Amino acid sequence: MMRFLLICDGKSDSYLVQHIRRLLIELGDSRPDGNAWYRGRRLSEKIQSGLEYSSSIDCLFIHRDAEHPSEVCNRRREIVAAISEVEYADHWVGIIPIRMTEAWLLIDETLRMIEEKQSP
């Protein structure tokens, strides 16, 4: 069982926990367990307080939005700097969707929920 924490830009990004769980199940984990955390102003504050909240995790996922493909490298640098600042040395994954990518993800989630309700 993999335990993970998702650091979000805001509360509305917490829906990504379900997607991460589903991906981990598809990769062979039978019972992934994760939570979202979005409290704090700076990214390093969010990471630090999230790690204090979730005492034992196997992987940290960090979500940062990019408005344009040219921003992806800057967002990755922000994540690396924040990880370094809090001296986190374990496994982490940066999630950097580009604007409109998330819209497709939300549509996919909505369609999946509709399909589940319609299936016998």
Biopython code that builds the backbone (N, CA, C, O; Angstrom):
import numpy as np
from Bio.PDB.StructureBuilder import StructureBuilder

atoms = [
    (1, "MET", "N", (0.840, -1.178, 0.000)),
    (1, "MET", "CA", (0.000, 0.000, 0.000)),
    (1, "MET", "C", (0.888, 1.245, 0.000)),
    (1, "MET", "O", (1.703, 1.447, 0.900)),
    (2, "MET", "N", (0.710, 2.065, -1.022)),
    (2, "MET", "CA", (1.461, 3.312, -1.082)),
    (2, "MET", "C", (0.658, 4.423, -0.403)),
    (2, "MET", "O", (-0.527, 4.616, -0.675)),
    (3, "ARG", "N", (1.331, 5.137, 0.477)),
    (3, "ARG", "CA", (0.733, 6.306, 1.122)),
    (3, "ARG", "C", (1.351, 7.541, 0.474)),
    (3, "ARG", "O", (2.569, 7.632, 0.321)),
    (4, "PHE", "N", (0.503, 8.482, 0.097)),
    (4, "PHE", "CA", (1.012, 9.677, -0.569)),
    (4, "PHE", "C", (0.296, 10.925, -0.090)),
    (4, "PHE", "O", (-0.784, 10.865, 0.497)),
    (5, "LEU", "N", (0.924, 12.045, -0.354)),
    (5, "LEU", "CA", (0.359, 13.347, -0.049)),
    (5, "LEU", "C", (0.450, 14.195, -1.304)),
    (5, "LEU", "O", (1.496, 14.249, -1.952)),
    (6, "LEU", "N", (-0.641, 14.855, -1.644)),
    (6, "LEU", "CA", (-0.687, 15.762, -2.777)),
    (6, "LEU", "C", (-0.691, 17.193, -2.253)),
    (6, "LEU", "O", (-1.611, 17.587, -1.536)),
    (7, "ILE", "N", (0.318, 17.966, -2.602)),
    (7, "ILE", "CA", (0.361, 19.387, -2.269)),
    (7, "ILE", "C", (-0.298, 20.132, -3.421)),
    (7, "ILE", "O", (0.137, 20.027, -4.567)),
    (8, "CYS", "N", (-1.353, 20.888, -3.112)),
    (8, "CYS", "CA", (-2.160, 21.560, -4.138)),
    (8, "CYS", "C", (-1.933, 23.062, -4.137)),
    (8, "CYS", "O", (-1.510, 23.641, -3.136)),
    (9, "ASP", "N", (-2.219, 23.681, -5.273)),
    (9, "ASP", "CA", (-2.254, 25.144, -5.333)),
    (9, "ASP", "C", (-3.412, 25.657, -4.486)),
    (9, "ASP", "O", (-3.270, 26.650, -3.773)),
    (10, "GLY", "N", (-4.546, 24.989, -4.562)),
    (10, "GLY", "CA", (-5.741, 25.384, -3.821)),
    (10, "GLY", "C", (-6.635, 24.193, -3.579)),
    (10, "GLY", "O", (-6.372, 23.096, -4.071)),
    (11, "LYS", "N", (-7.692, 24.408, -2.820)),
    (11, "LYS", "CA", (-8.603, 23.332, -2.435)),
    (11, "LYS", "C", (-9.207, 22.617, -3.641)),
    (11, "LYS", "O", (-9.414, 21.404, -3.605)),
    (12, "SER", "N", (-9.490, 23.362, -4.706)),
    (12, "SER", "CA", (-10.142, 22.760, -5.870)),
    (12, "SER", "C", (-9.273, 21.722, -6.576)),
    (12, "SER", "O", (-9.792, 20.915, -7.346)),
    (13, "ASP", "N", (-7.970, 21.726, -6.330)),
    (13, "ASP", "CA", (-7.075, 20.752, -6.966)),
    (13, "ASP", "C", (-7.078, 19.403, -6.261)),
    (13, "ASP", "O", (-6.456, 18.454, -6.739)),
    (14, "SER", "N", (-7.773, 19.306, -5.130)),
    (14, "SER", "CA", (-7.750, 18.059, -4.362)),
    (14, "SER", "C", (-8.398, 16.892, -5.103)),
    (14, "SER", "O", (-8.193, 15.738, -4.729)),
    (15, "TYR", "N", (-9.183, 17.176, -6.154)),
    (15, "TYR", "CA", (-9.778, 16.094, -6.951)),
    (15, "TYR", "C", (-8.702, 15.210, -7.582)),
    (15, "TYR", "O", (-8.978, 14.068, -7.950)),
    (16, "LEU", "N", (-7.492, 15.724, -7.707)),
    (16, "LEU", "CA", (-6.405, 14.939, -8.303)),
    (16, "LEU", "C", (-6.042, 13.710, -7.470)),
    (16, "LEU", "O", (-5.445, 12.768, -7.991)),
    (17, "VAL", "N", (-6.391, 13.708, -6.192)),
    (17, "VAL", "CA", (-6.106, 12.544, -5.340)),
    (17, "VAL", "C", (-6.728, 11.292, -5.942)),
    (17, "VAL", "O", (-6.090, 10.240, -5.979)),
    (18, "GLN", "N", (-7.968, 11.395, -6.415)),
    (18, "GLN", "CA", (-8.638, 10.235, -7.004)),
    (18, "GLN", "C", (-7.927, 9.750, -8.265)),
    (18, "GLN", "O", (-7.829, 8.545, -8.499)),
    (19, "HIS", "N", (-7.440, 10.668, -9.066)),
    (19, "HIS", "CA", (-6.703, 10.282, -10.277)),
    (19, "HIS", "C", (-5.399, 9.590, -9.921)),
    (19, "HIS", "O", (-5.025, 8.602, -10.553)),
    (20, "ILE", "N", (-4.710, 10.099, -8.923)),
    (20, "ILE", "CA", (-3.451, 9.473, -8.498)),
    (20, "ILE", "C", (-3.733, 8.071, -7.969)),
    (20, "ILE", "O", (-3.017, 7.125, -8.299)),
    (21, "ARG", "N", (-4.766, 7.935, -7.157)),
    (21, "ARG", "CA", (-5.134, 6.600, -6.642)),
    (21, "ARG", "C", (-5.403, 5.630, -7.793)),
    (21, "ARG", "O", (-4.913, 4.501, -7.803)),
    (22, "ARG", "N", (-6.193, 6.098, -8.760)),
    (22, "ARG", "CA", (-6.530, 5.229, -9.893)),
    (22, "ARG", "C", (-5.280, 4.823, -10.675)),
    (22, "ARG", "O", (-5.140, 3.665, -11.070)),
    (23, "LEU", "N", (-4.379, 5.770, -10.895)),
    (23, "LEU", "CA", (-3.137, 5.441, -11.602)),
    (23, "LEU", "C", (-2.295, 4.433, -10.821)),
    (23, "LEU", "O", (-1.720, 3.515, -11.407)),
    (24, "LEU", "N", (-2.223, 4.601, -9.510)),
    (24, "LEU", "CA", (-1.451, 3.664, -8.695)),
    (24, "LEU", "C", (-2.073, 2.269, -8.713)),
    (24, "LEU", "O", (-1.354, 1.269, -8.715)),
    (25, "ILE", "N", (-3.392, 2.198, -8.726)),
    (25, "ILE", "CA", (-4.055, 0.891, -8.831)),
    (25, "ILE", "C", (-3.725, 0.255, -10.173)),
    (25, "ILE", "O", (-3.426, -0.937, -10.244)),
    (26, "GLU", "N", (-3.780, 1.054, -11.243)),
    (26, "GLU", "CA", (-3.437, 0.528, -12.569)),
    (26, "GLU", "C", (-1.989, 0.041, -12.622)),
    (26, "GLU", "O", (-1.657, -0.851, -13.402)),
    (27, "LEU", "N", (-1.128, 0.633, -11.788)),
    (27, "LEU", "CA", (0.278, 0.222, -11.749)),
    (27, "LEU", "C", (0.528, -0.934, -10.778)),
    (27, "LEU", "O", (1.665, -1.371, -10.604)),
    (28, "GLY", "N", (-0.554, -1.429, -10.141)),
    (28, "GLY", "CA", (-0.399, -2.632, -9.332)),
    (28, "GLY", "C", (-0.567, -2.458, -7.840)),
    (28, "GLY", "O", (-0.524, -3.453, -7.117)),
    (29, "ASP", "N", (-0.757, -1.253, -7.341)),
    (29, "ASP", "CA", (-0.973, -1.057, -5.910)),
    (29, "ASP", "C", (-2.437, -1.351, -5.608)),
    (29, "ASP", "O", (-3.325, -0.739, -6.201)),
    (30, "SER", "N", (-2.698, -2.277, -4.698)),
    (30, "SER", "CA", (-4.080, -2.682, -4.444)),
    (30, "SER", "C", (-4.842, -1.694, -3.560)),
    (30, "SER", "O", (-6.067, -1.616, -3.645)),
    (31, "ARG", "N", (-4.139, -0.942, -2.717)),
    (31, "ARG", "CA", (-4.839, -0.039, -1.799)),
    (31, "ARG", "C", (-4.066, 1.259, -1.565)),
    (31, "ARG", "O", (-3.644, 1.514, -0.436)),
    (32, "PRO", "N", (-3.868, 2.075, -2.580)),
    (32, "PRO", "CA", (-3.163, 3.335, -2.348)),
    (32, "PRO", "C", (-3.996, 4.257, -1.452)),
    (32, "PRO", "O", (-5.225, 4.277, -1.526)),
    (33, "ASP", "N", (-3.310, 5.005, -0.619)),
    (33, "ASP", "CA", (-3.989, 5.893, 0.318)),
    (33, "ASP", "C", (-3.333, 7.263, 0.245)),
    (33, "ASP", "O", (-2.123, 7.391, 0.433)),
    (34, "GLY", "N", (-4.131, 8.281, -0.026)),
    (34, "GLY", "CA", (-3.555, 9.609, -0.140)),
    (34, "GLY", "C", (-4.493, 10.705, 0.289)),
    (34, "GLY", "O", (-5.710, 10.525, 0.354)),
    (35, "ASN", "N", (-3.905, 11.842, 0.579)),
    (35, "ASN", "CA", (-4.639, 13.030, 0.984)),
    (35, "ASN", "C", (-4.111, 14.233, 0.231)),
    (35, "ASN", "O", (-3.010, 14.216, -0.320)),
    (36, "ALA", "N", (-4.926, 15.280, 0.220)),
    (36, "ALA", "CA", (-4.519, 16.547, -0.387)),
    (36, "ALA", "C", (-4.247, 17.562, 0.717)),
    (36, "ALA", "O", (-4.873, 17.534, 1.777)),
    (37, "TRP", "N", (-3.301, 18.458, 0.448)),
    (37, "TRP", "CA", (-2.962, 19.524, 1.393)),
    (37, "TRP", "C", (-2.749, 20.811, 0.611)),
    (37, "TRP", "O", (-2.032, 20.818, -0.389)),
    (38, "TYR", "N", (-3.361, 21.888, 1.054)),
    (38, "TYR", "CA", (-3.250, 23.156, 0.337)),
    (38, "TYR", "C", (-3.042, 24.349, 1.275)),
    (38, "TYR", "O", (-3.043, 25.493, 0.820)),
    (39, "ARG", "N", (-2.869, 24.102, 2.552)),
    (39, "ARG", "CA", (-2.728, 25.203, 3.515)),
    (39, "ARG", "C", (-1.305, 25.752, 3.504)),
    (39, "ARG", "O", (-0.329, 25.002, 3.485)),
    (40, "GLY", "N", (-1.214, 27.057, 3.516)),
    (40, "GLY", "CA", (0.075, 27.739, 3.498)),
    (40, "GLY", "C", (0.121, 28.726, 2.347)),
    (40, "GLY", "O", (-0.625, 28.593, 1.377)),
    (41, "ARG", "N", (0.989, 29.707, 2.453)),
    (41, "ARG", "CA", (1.095, 30.714, 1.393)),
    (41, "ARG", "C", (2.138, 30.311, 0.357)),
    (41, "ARG", "O", (1.826, 30.144, -0.822)),
    (42, "ARG", "N", (3.338, 30.162, 0.795)),
    (42, "ARG", "CA", (4.418, 29.777, -0.124)),
    (42, "ARG", "C", (4.424, 28.265, -0.288)),
    (42, "ARG", "O", (3.962, 27.531, 0.584)),
    (43, "LEU", "N", (4.954, 27.812, -1.417)),
    (43, "LEU", "CA", (4.992, 26.374, -1.688)),
    (43, "LEU", "C", (5.761, 25.625, -0.607)),
    (43, "LEU", "O", (5.328, 24.557, -0.174)),
    (44, "SER", "N", (6.885, 26.161, -0.166)),
    (44, "SER", "CA", (7.663, 25.477, 0.877)),
    (44, "SER", "C", (6.863, 25.370, 2.177)),
    (44, "SER", "O", (6.974, 24.373, 2.890)),
    (45, "GLU", "N", (6.052, 26.397, 2.495)),
    (45, "GLU", "CA", (5.201, 26.333, 3.692)),
    (45, "GLU", "C", (4.152, 25.226, 3.551)),
    (45, "GLU", "O", (3.879, 24.494, 4.502)),
    (46, "LYS", "N", (3.568, 25.113, 2.357)),
    (46, "LYS", "CA", (2.579, 24.062, 2.116)),
    (46, "LYS", "C", (3.214, 22.691, 2.278)),
    (46, "LYS", "O", (2.644, 21.803, 2.911)),
    (47, "ILE", "N", (4.396, 22.526, 1.705)),
    (47, "ILE", "CA", (5.084, 21.236, 1.802)),
    (47, "ILE", "C", (5.405, 20.911, 3.254)),
    (47, "ILE", "O", (5.131, 19.806, 3.721)),
    (48, "GLN", "N", (5.984, 21.867, 3.963)),
    (48, "GLN", "CA", (6.376, 21.638, 5.354)),
    (48, "GLN", "C", (5.171, 21.302, 6.226)),
    (48, "GLN", "O", (5.205, 20.329, 6.978)),
    (49, "SER", "N", (4.113, 22.095, 6.132)),
    (49, "SER", "CA", (2.945, 21.825, 6.977)),
    (49, "SER", "C", (2.237, 20.539, 6.551)),
    (49, "SER", "O", (1.697, 19.819, 7.391)),
    (50, "GLY", "N", (2.240, 20.251, 5.253)),
    (50, "GLY", "CA", (1.649, 19.001, 4.781)),
    (50, "GLY", "C", (2.395, 17.786, 5.291)),
    (50, "GLY", "O", (1.784, 16.790, 5.679)),
    (51, "LEU", "N", (3.709, 17.867, 5.291)),
    (51, "LEU", "CA", (4.516, 16.755, 5.800)),
    (51, "LEU", "C", (4.316, 16.572, 7.299)),
    (51, "LEU", "O", (4.333, 15.447, 7.797)),
    (52, "GLU", "N", (4.128, 17.662, 8.012)),
    (52, "GLU", "CA", (3.856, 17.560, 9.449)),
    (52, "GLU", "C", (2.486, 16.939, 9.691)),
    (52, "GLU", "O", (2.303, 16.185, 10.647)),
    (53, "TYR", "N", (1.525, 17.252, 8.829)),
    (53, "TYR", "CA", (0.165, 16.712, 8.920)),
    (53, "TYR", "C", (0.159, 15.215, 8.595)),
    (53, "TYR", "O", (-0.491, 14.431, 9.287)),
    (54, "SER", "N", (0.870, 14.826, 7.561)),
    (54, "SER", "CA", (0.929, 13.427, 7.128)),
    (54, "SER", "C", (2.267, 12.858, 7.559)),
    (54, "SER", "O", (3.257, 12.961, 6.835)),
    (55, "SER", "N", (2.293, 12.275, 8.706)),
    (55, "SER", "CA", (3.557, 11.877, 9.318)),
    (55, "SER", "C", (4.339, 10.840, 8.528)),
    (55, "SER", "O", (5.570, 10.852, 8.550)),
    (56, "SER", "N", (3.656, 9.947, 7.836)),
    (56, "SER", "CA", (4.371, 8.873, 7.154)),
    (56, "SER", "C", (3.808, 8.681, 5.741)),
    (56, "SER", "O", (2.686, 8.205, 5.568)),
    (57, "ILE", "N", (4.597, 9.058, 4.746)),
    (57, "ILE", "CA", (4.176, 8.875, 3.355)),
    (57, "ILE", "C", (5.304, 8.214, 2.569)),
    (57, "ILE", "O", (6.469, 8.261, 2.963)),
    (58, "ASP", "N", (4.933, 7.601, 1.458)),
    (58, "ASP", "CA", (5.913, 6.976, 0.578)),
    (58, "ASP", "C", (6.302, 7.891, -0.570)),
    (58, "ASP", "O", (7.394, 7.770, -1.126)),
    (59, "CYS", "N", (5.402, 8.812, -0.926)),
    (59, "CYS", "CA", (5.679, 9.701, -2.050)),
    (59, "CYS", "C", (4.898, 11.000, -1.875)),
    (59, "CYS", "O", (3.765, 11.010, -1.395)),
    (60, "LEU", "N", (5.531, 12.074, -2.272)),
    (60, "LEU", "CA", (4.932, 13.401, -2.230)),
    (60, "LEU", "C", (4.657, 13.849, -3.664)),
    (60, "LEU", "O", (5.564, 13.855, -4.496)),
    (61, "PHE", "N", (3.418, 14.221, -3.953)),
    (61, "PHE", "CA", (3.049, 14.769, -5.255)),
    (61, "PHE", "C", (2.833, 16.266, -5.068)),
    (61, "PHE", "O", (2.169, 16.689, -4.121)),
    (62, "ILE", "N", (3.389, 17.061, -5.966)),
    (62, "ILE", "CA", (3.292, 18.512, -5.848)),
    (62, "ILE", "C", (2.694, 19.072, -7.127)),
    (62, "ILE", "O", (3.270, 18.948, -8.208)),
    (63, "HIS", "N", (1.534, 19.687, -6.986)),
    (63, "HIS", "CA", (0.803, 20.236, -8.127)),
    (63, "HIS", "C", (1.060, 21.736, -8.241)),
    (63, "HIS", "O", (0.867, 22.479, -7.279)),
    (64, "ARG", "N", (1.490, 22.171, -9.406)),
    (64, "ARG", "CA", (1.687, 23.605, -9.704)),
    (64, "ARG", "C", (1.163, 23.853, -11.100)),
    (64, "ARG", "O", (1.593, 23.194, -12.046)),
    (65, "ASP", "N", (0.241, 24.792, -11.248)),
    (65, "ASP", "CA", (-0.316, 25.127, -12.553)),
    (65, "ASP", "C", (0.663, 25.918, -13.405)),
    (65, "ASP", "O", (1.454, 26.709, -12.892)),
    (66, "ALA", "N", (0.600, 25.695, -14.699)),
    (66, "ALA", "CA", (1.323, 26.509, -15.676)),
    (66, "ALA", "C", (0.290, 27.039, -16.664)),
    (66, "ALA", "O", (-0.548, 26.285, -17.159)),
    (67, "GLU", "N", (0.350, 28.305, -16.942)),
    (67, "GLU", "CA", (-0.605, 28.907, -17.874)),
    (67, "GLU", "C", (-0.189, 28.712, -19.329)),
    (67, "GLU", "O", (-1.013, 28.820, -20.237)),
    (68, "HIS", "N", (1.077, 28.428, -19.541)),
    (68, "HIS", "CA", (1.625, 28.305, -20.897)),
    (68, "HIS", "C", (2.785, 27.310, -20.850)),
    (68, "HIS", "O", (3.448, 27.198, -19.819)),
    (69, "PRO", "N", (3.044, 26.589, -21.936)),
    (69, "PRO", "CA", (4.162, 25.633, -21.937)),
    (69, "PRO", "C", (5.500, 26.254, -21.535)),
    (69, "PRO", "O", (6.358, 25.570, -20.976)),
    (70, "SER", "N", (5.681, 27.529, -21.812)),
    (70, "SER", "CA", (6.949, 28.183, -21.461)),
    (70, "SER", "C", (7.144, 28.309, -19.949)),
    (70, "SER", "O", (8.260, 28.564, -19.497)),
    (71, "GLU", "N", (6.086, 28.136, -19.165)),
    (71, "GLU", "CA", (6.178, 28.254, -17.707)),
    (71, "GLU", "C", (6.548, 26.953, -17.011)),
    (71, "GLU", "O", (6.853, 26.964, -15.818)),
    (72, "VAL", "N", (6.530, 25.850, -17.714)),
    (72, "VAL", "CA", (6.750, 24.540, -17.084)),
    (72, "VAL", "C", (8.113, 24.478, -16.397)),
    (72, "VAL", "O", (8.210, 24.002, -15.266)),
    (73, "CYS", "N", (9.150, 24.945, -17.056)),
    (73, "CYS", "CA", (10.495, 24.898, -16.448)),
    (73, "CYS", "C", (10.558, 25.739, -15.182)),
    (73, "CYS", "O", (11.179, 25.337, -14.198)),
    (74, "ASN", "N", (9.918, 26.907, -15.199)),
    (74, "ASN", "CA", (9.904, 27.754, -14.002)),
    (74, "ASN", "C", (9.164, 27.082, -12.858)),
    (74, "ASN", "O", (9.603, 27.141, -11.709)),
    (75, "ARG", "N", (8.051, 26.449, -13.165)),
    (75, "ARG", "CA", (7.290, 25.741, -12.134)),
    (75, "ARG", "C", (8.102, 24.588, -11.556)),
    (75, "ARG", "O", (8.083, 24.351, -10.348)),
    (76, "ARG", "N", (8.810, 23.877, -12.420)),
    (76, "ARG", "CA", (9.651, 22.778, -11.930)),
    (76, "ARG", "C", (10.747, 23.313, -11.020)),
    (76, "ARG", "O", (11.043, 22.717, -9.984)),
    (77, "ARG", "N", (11.350, 24.434, -11.402)),
    (77, "ARG", "CA", (12.370, 25.050, -10.542)),
    (77, "ARG", "C", (11.785, 25.453, -9.189)),
    (77, "ARG", "O", (12.436, 25.290, -8.157)),
    (78, "GLU", "N", (10.559, 25.977, -9.192)),
    (78, "GLU", "CA", (9.894, 26.328, -7.934)),
    (78, "GLU", "C", (9.740, 25.105, -7.037)),
    (78, "GLU", "O", (9.986, 25.166, -5.833)),
    (79, "ILE", "N", (9.333, 24.003, -7.638)),
    (79, "ILE", "CA", (9.147, 22.774, -6.868)),
    (79, "ILE", "C", (10.479, 22.297, -6.293)),
    (79, "ILE", "O", (10.571, 21.975, -5.109)),
    (80, "VAL", "N", (11.497, 22.254, -7.132)),
    (80, "VAL", "CA", (12.817, 21.796, -6.678)),
    (80, "VAL", "C", (13.338, 22.696, -5.561)),
    (80, "VAL", "O", (13.888, 22.202, -4.577)),
    (81, "ALA", "N", (13.170, 24.004, -5.703)),
    (81, "ALA", "CA", (13.634, 24.943, -4.675)),
    (81, "ALA", "C", (12.886, 24.737, -3.362)),
    (81, "ALA", "O", (13.495, 24.760, -2.292)),
    (82, "ALA", "N", (11.568, 24.534, -3.433)),
    (82, "ALA", "CA", (10.774, 24.330, -2.218)),
    (82, "ALA", "C", (11.131, 23.012, -1.537)),
    (82, "ALA", "O", (11.226, 22.946, -0.312)),
    (83, "ILE", "N", (11.328, 21.969, -2.330)),
    (83, "ILE", "CA", (11.745, 20.662, -1.784)),
    (83, "ILE", "C", (13.082, 20.813, -1.058)),
    (83, "ILE", "O", (13.274, 20.299, 0.043)),
    (84, "SER", "N", (13.982, 21.520, -1.695)),
    (84, "SER", "CA", (15.300, 21.746, -1.104)),
    (84, "SER", "C", (15.201, 22.579, 0.172)),
    (84, "SER", "O", (15.876, 22.292, 1.161)),
    (85, "GLU", "N", (14.362, 23.602, 0.145)),
    (85, "GLU", "CA", (14.213, 24.491, 1.302)),
    (85, "GLU", "C", (13.731, 23.743, 2.542)),
    (85, "GLU", "O", (14.193, 24.014, 3.651)),
    (86, "VAL", "N", (12.810, 22.807, 2.359)),
    (86, "VAL", "CA", (12.301, 22.051, 3.514)),
    (86, "VAL", "C", (13.146, 20.810, 3.789)),
    (86, "VAL", "O", (12.873, 20.058, 4.725)),
    (87, "GLU", "N", (14.168, 20.605, 2.971)),
    (87, "GLU", "CA", (15.101, 19.485, 3.120)),
    (87, "GLU", "C", (14.397, 18.134, 3.055)),
    (87, "GLU", "O", (14.691, 17.226, 3.833)),
    (88, "TYR", "N", (13.463, 18.018, 2.112)),
    (88, "TYR", "CA", (12.766, 16.759, 1.890)),
    (88, "TYR", "C", (13.622, 15.902, 0.962)),
    (88, "TYR", "O", (13.955, 16.325, -0.145)),
    (89, "ALA", "N", (13.974, 14.711, 1.408)),
    (89, "ALA", "CA", (14.913, 13.890, 0.651)),
    (89, "ALA", "C", (14.312, 12.591, 0.119)),
    (89, "ALA", "O", (15.032, 11.746, -0.414)),
    (90, "ASP", "N", (13.000, 12.428, 0.260)),
    (90, "ASP", "CA", (12.371, 11.195, -0.200)),
    (90, "ASP", "C", (11.765, 11.371, -1.586)),
    (90, "ASP", "O", (12.014, 12.371, -2.259)),
    (91, "HIS", "N", (10.972, 10.400, -2.003)),
    (91, "HIS", "CA", (10.387, 10.392, -3.346)),
    (91, "HIS", "C", (9.350, 11.490, -3.510)),
    (91, "HIS", "O", (8.529, 11.730, -2.625)),
    (92, "TRP", "N", (9.403, 12.156, -4.665)),
    (92, "TRP", "CA", (8.400, 13.164, -4.990)),
    (92, "TRP", "C", (8.174, 13.198, -6.493)),
    (92, "TRP", "O", (9.027, 12.800, -7.286)),
    (93, "VAL", "N", (6.981, 13.692, -6.859)),
    (93, "VAL", "CA", (6.597, 13.806, -8.265)),
    (93, "VAL", "C", (5.984, 15.187, -8.459)),
    (93, "VAL", "O", (5.081, 15.578, -7.720)),
    (94, "GLY", "N", (6.468, 15.916, -9.442)),
    (94, "GLY", "CA", (5.875, 17.200, -9.781)),
    (94, "GLY", "C", (4.758, 17.002, -10.797)),
    (94, "GLY", "O", (4.930, 16.292, -11.787)),
    (95, "ILE", "N", (3.621, 17.627, -10.550)),
    (95, "ILE", "CA", (2.495, 17.591, -11.476)),
    (95, "ILE", "C", (2.298, 19.022, -11.959)),
    (95, "ILE", "O", (1.897, 19.897, -11.192)),
    (96, "ILE", "N", (2.582, 19.250, -13.240)),
    (96, "ILE", "CA", (2.528, 20.607, -13.777)),
    (96, "ILE", "C", (1.650, 20.615, -15.032)),
    (96, "ILE", "O", (2.156, 20.562, -16.152)),
    (97, "PRO", "N", (0.336, 20.681, -14.831)),
    (97, "PRO", "CA", (-0.530, 20.744, -16.014)),
    (97, "PRO", "C", (-0.502, 22.137, -16.633)),
    (97, "PRO", "O", (-0.346, 23.142, -15.940)),
    (98, "ILE", "N", (-0.652, 22.169, -17.918)),
    (98, "ILE", "CA", (-0.733, 23.429, -18.644)),
    (98, "ILE", "C", (-2.208, 23.762, -18.792)),
    (98, "ILE", "O", (-3.031, 22.871, -19.007)),
    (99, "ARG", "N", (-2.539, 25.016, -18.681)),
    (99, "ARG", "CA", (-3.941, 25.447, -18.750)),
    (99, "ARG", "C", (-4.655, 24.742, -19.888)),
    (99, "ARG", "O", (-4.091, 24.565, -20.968)),
    (100, "MET", "N", (-5.866, 24.348, -19.655)),
    (100, "MET", "CA", (-6.746, 23.597, -20.544)),
    (100, "MET", "C", (-6.523, 22.094, -20.408)),
    (100, "MET", "O", (-7.451, 21.323, -20.653)),
    (101, "THR", "N", (-5.338, 21.657, -20.030)),
    (101, "THR", "CA", (-5.126, 20.230, -19.787)),
    (101, "THR", "C", (-6.016, 19.786, -18.637)),
    (101, "THR", "O", (-6.634, 18.723, -18.700)),
    (102, "GLU", "N", (-6.083, 20.598, -17.586)),
    (102, "GLU", "CA", (-6.911, 20.264, -16.443)),
    (102, "GLU", "C", (-8.380, 20.211, -16.824)),
    (102, "GLU", "O", (-9.125, 19.386, -16.295)),
    (103, "ALA", "N", (-8.805, 21.068, -17.721)),
    (103, "ALA", "CA", (-10.206, 21.051, -18.144)),
    (103, "ALA", "C", (-10.559, 19.691, -18.729)),
    (103, "ALA", "O", (-11.636, 19.159, -18.457)),
    (104, "TRP", "N", (-9.669, 19.127, -19.526)),
    (104, "TRP", "CA", (-9.915, 17.798, -20.085)),
    (104, "TRP", "C", (-9.939, 16.741, -18.993)),
    (104, "TRP", "O", (-10.714, 15.787, -19.065)),
    (105, "LEU", "N", (-9.102, 16.905, -17.991)),
    (105, "LEU", "CA", (-9.078, 15.961, -16.885)),
    (105, "LEU", "C", (-10.408, 16.010, -16.131)),
    (105, "LEU", "O", (-10.955, 14.967, -15.773)),
    (106, "LEU", "N", (-10.925, 17.203, -15.890)),
    (106, "LEU", "CA", (-12.208, 17.334, -15.208)),
    (106, "LEU", "C", (-13.336, 16.741, -16.033)),
    (106, "LEU", "O", (-14.215, 16.070, -15.493)),
    (107, "ILE", "N", (-13.320, 16.981, -17.326)),
    (107, "ILE", "CA", (-14.351, 16.408, -18.192)),
    (107, "ILE", "C", (-14.281, 14.890, -18.145)),
    (107, "ILE", "O", (-15.312, 14.223, -18.056)),
    (108, "ASP", "N", (-13.080, 14.343, -18.203)),
    (108, "ASP", "CA", (-12.898, 12.894, -18.135)),
    (108, "ASP", "C", (-13.465, 12.346, -16.829)),
    (108, "ASP", "O", (-14.138, 11.316, -16.830)),
    (109, "GLU", "N", (-13.198, 13.024, -15.721)),
    (109, "GLU", "CA", (-13.695, 12.579, -14.418)),
    (109, "GLU", "C", (-15.216, 12.629, -14.382)),
    (109, "GLU", "O", (-15.849, 11.700, -13.880)),
    (110, "THR", "N", (-15.813, 13.695, -14.903)),
    (110, "THR", "CA", (-17.263, 13.829, -14.921)),
    (110, "THR", "C", (-17.893, 12.730, -15.764)),
    (110, "THR", "O", (-18.880, 12.122, -15.350)),
    (111, "LEU", "N", (-17.337, 12.468, -16.937)),
    (111, "LEU", "CA", (-17.862, 11.408, -17.799)),
    (111, "LEU", "C", (-17.741, 10.040, -17.137)),
    (111, "LEU", "O", (-18.650, 9.216, -17.236)),
    (112, "ARG", "N", (-16.620, 9.798, -16.465)),
    (112, "ARG", "CA", (-16.424, 8.526, -15.774)),
    (112, "ARG", "C", (-17.488, 8.341, -14.693)),
    (112, "ARG", "O", (-18.037, 7.249, -14.548)),
    (113, "MET", "N", (-17.784, 9.397, -13.934)),
    (113, "MET", "CA", (-18.787, 9.299, -12.879)),
    (113, "MET", "C", (-20.171, 9.045, -13.463)),
    (113, "MET", "O", (-20.947, 8.274, -12.898)),
    (114, "ILE", "N", (-20.486, 9.677, -14.576)),
    (114, "ILE", "CA", (-21.773, 9.454, -15.242)),
    (114, "ILE", "C", (-21.867, 8.006, -15.712)),
    (114, "ILE", "O", (-22.899, 7.358, -15.533)),
    (115, "GLU", "N", (-20.789, 7.496, -16.314)),
    (115, "GLU", "CA", (-20.780, 6.116, -16.812)),
    (115, "GLU", "C", (-20.963, 5.130, -15.666)),
    (115, "GLU", "O", (-21.677, 4.138, -15.813)),
    (116, "GLU", "N", (-20.324, 5.390, -14.520)),
    (116, "GLU", "CA", (-20.454, 4.487, -13.374)),
    (116, "GLU", "C", (-21.884, 4.454, -12.861)),
    (116, "GLU", "O", (-22.373, 3.394, -12.470)),
    (117, "LYS", "N", (-22.561, 5.592, -12.856)),
    (117, "LYS", "CA", (-23.941, 5.641, -12.388)),
    (117, "LYS", "C", (-24.888, 4.920, -13.343)),
    (117, "LYS", "O", (-25.907, 4.376, -12.916)),
    (118, "GLN", "N", (-24.557, 4.914, -14.631)),
    (118, "GLN", "CA", (-25.433, 4.289, -15.633)),
    (118, "GLN", "C", (-25.212, 2.796, -15.763)),
    (118, "GLN", "O", (-26.096, 2.086, -16.243)),
    (119, "SER", "N", (-24.046, 2.299, -15.345)),
    (119, "SER", "CA", (-23.789, 0.865, -15.508)),
    (119, "SER", "C", (-24.581, 0.067, -14.463)),
    (119, "SER", "O", (-24.743, 0.502, -13.323)),
    (120, "PRO", "N", (-25.073, -1.115, -14.880)),
    (120, "PRO", "CA", (-25.930, -1.938, -13.977)),
    (120, "PRO", "C", (-25.173, -2.523, -12.817)),
    (120, "PRO", "O", (-25.756, -3.225, -11.990)),
]
sb = StructureBuilder()
sb.init_structure("model")
sb.init_model(0)
sb.init_chain("A")
sb.init_seg("    ")
for serial, (resi, resn, name, xyz) in enumerate(atoms, 1):
    if name == "N":
        sb.init_residue(resn, " ", resi, " ")
    sb.init_atom(name, np.array(xyz, "f"), 0.0, 1.0, " ", f" {name:<3s}", serial, name[0])
structure = sb.get_structure()
